[in-house]
């Protein structure tokens, strides 16, 4: 099932999964003591002085080994304080074959969704100038209409806090085909996804919504979005080696780092981010330092101080005490400090930017490879924790809920969940079934959320520190649940809570029973299909006559024919998912013929199987066939029922090309 896991990770492209929230004190109590709990907070060691010499020595000891271990070709790290660069340094290679080293000043990286911070800054500039209102219906800024959801429109505040309510959409997302580039005016009405949540209620990350904000900036300012970013952000900051343009301008092409899956494989083609305002930035580490310093200095030349504070200090509603959204930034809590941040992932580049406004400190990392087993994510998490522990230490309370209560609460949150960041009205909903999110509880009452373990560099050890709030003793990250009338209604973790929550899976969509039932149904249908030619061969060899005839024979043969058609459809879906997981660009065009064929074939196959299996079963009882045939007919009918439910419950039909 590795290809399923891979596509689930690919679906996070352009949105980082924030990797850290709070960390335990360095040199604090061992894990066993932390789980036992203490009423007194742990006192951290004194902060190291944030100097170039100390930061460089620390990074030189950490990053080269981490990159090599994770098979990541190269990286750049930038640390700033107030309006000065403490350190900006490249590690490893921008191109492995030519052994071209990464430099902070001369190597372009693709920061992915860190690009969104530039888009949000542009939005706030237009708000300052009175051209946009954060709380107005965005339709007044558009030349097409976004239909209301439950009578409610969306606002720019909803968009900037990822609560506009759009479902996931990946068709017009990322590719290596320059012909896929579209203007925002063309793309926005074409790629409009369904809204599945009321605005302002549910964090659900949306690349489309960010691109929509970029289009609104374009219309409000009267400038092409790329031109706007060049003139209103890059030029004031002297970011001369940065661009949102795709393909790259000729002057910047020689500076672009290659992208890799792992450093031992060939370099990949330049990625085109179709919703450009959501993730098309290419920039050097040195240029990113200038952007960080502008925000640390209350907007610098980009924003008025009051506007920057509004952007940084806003806290959207969230799940309990967990991290939430500022206006465009993710909130992150570490060592008693509040950071604002954003990360970004394309298929090959993986980045993160953190700002500590109260300390006037910022740090940025970008890597040009995914690495083995999600190594880039673990490195980002480790870097954030270790940097905060070394230079920004603080106190972390250590408490523990009484053991029996903790066991009861753990049992309440155990089960299968559905992510708010997902597809609900199109065939990509199937990915949620094939890769379910499950909270499990062991015999000791210890909870685990295996699907998100890869977001941390250390093993998880969740301890309930207050009612329905758990803390990971390895990272300090929290997990919390919202409970209404004794029932868990939402769960999230600090790693994903700014833009995603988990809701208990409805019974009809619960993978705990549906996935095993689906697998069993597929096995039975395959056996029924393969038995047709096998039994015919056996009868031919022995000169035996088939027991069925007339209508009974026709019903049996038709049920087997539709079984073969169902097997063909299943093979097609497997091929499609494998193609998606190896090349996300195939989603948007090259495989449209297969997608449409499967959405036409699948309902015909499964409904045909259901009808003919029911006919065969009815005739088996009417003509009083042997009990073995009746049992086989019952199992085939039950299998068909499961497959029909999956077909229509997971939208494996239709012709709409937004997904």
Buried (B, 14 or more C-beta within 10 A) or exposed (E): EEBBBBBBBBBBBBBBBBBBBBBBBBEBBEBEEBBEBBEEBBEBEEBBEBEBEBBBEBBEEBBEEBBEEBBBBBBBBBBBBEEEBBBBBBBBBBBBEEEBBBBBEBBBBBBBBBBBBBBBBBBBBBBBEEBBBBEEBBBEBBEEEBEBBEEBBBBBBBBBBBBBBBBBBBBBBBBBBEEBBBEBBEBBEEBBBBBBBBBBBBBBBBBBBBBBBBBBBBBBBEBEBBEBBBEBBBEEBEBBBBBBBBEBEEEBEEBBBBBBBBBEEEBBBBBBBBBBBBBBBBBBBBBBBBBBBBBBBBBBEBBEEEBBBBBBBBEBEBBBEBBBBBBBBBBBBBBBBBBBBBBBBBBBBBBBBBBBBEBBBBBBBBBBBBBBEBBBBBBBBBBBBBBBBBBBBBBBBBBBBEEEEBBEBBEBBBBBBBBBBBBBBBBBBBBBBBBBBBBEBEEEBBBBBEBBEBBBBBEBBBBBBBEBBBBBBBBBBBBBBBBEEEEBEBBBBBBBBBBBBBBBBEEEBBBEEBBEBBEBBBEBBBBBBBBBEEEEEEEEEEEEEEEBEEEBBBBBBBBBBBBBBBBBBBEBBEEBBBBBBBBBBBBBBEBEEBBEBBBBBBBBBBBBBBBBBBBBBEBBEEBEBEEEBBEBBBBBBBBBBBBBBBBBBBBBBBEEBBB
